[in-house]
Amino acid sequence: MKILYAIQGTGNGHLSRSMDIVPLLKKMGDVDVLVSGTQGDLNLPFPVKYKLHGFGFIFGKSGGVDLWASFFKSRFRKFIKEIKALPIDKYDLVINDFEPVSAGHVI
């Protein structure tokens, strides 16, 4: 089975979890890893096939997501190009850990 494990890389939480999940997935099939976002600090102990810019959020002063700032600071055209370029049809299973590019194929 060909598996794509897509991880949100805007922080270290999802990346940290992936260190436990990827070895388990490799027991089930051939795994490719996608990380979108550039704010994570962890060095992953496995190869990452796709390193993408993705789509991040800007948080407002009250702690919630500032949708307008997020949209204006985003590289929306690049994000759409990344969605279109991702060969999602090559995979039997896609596991998405809050990652927006692979999720864009659901729309």
C-alpha positions, 0 to 999 in steps of 0.5 A: 500500500502506498501511503501519504502522511501529510503533517502541518509544520507550523509548529512542533506538536504535529511534527513531534507526533509524526516521530511516533506515527511514521514508524508504525505506518512504515509497517503497513506500507510504503510511506511518503511524508509531506510537511507544509509550513516553515515554522517547525524546529524539529529535525525529523528522523525520516525523509520528507518527500514534499516540503511545502509552504502551505497555509498558516494563520495569523493570530489576533491580539485576543488570541483568535485567528485573524482571518483577514491578516491570515489571508493578506499575509498568505501566499494564496496563489502559491498555495493553490499551485501546491494543491494542484501539483501534489500527485494525490492520485498516486496514493492508496491512503492519505493521512492528514494531520491538519495539513492544508495542501493535501486537504485541498483535494477534498474540496 
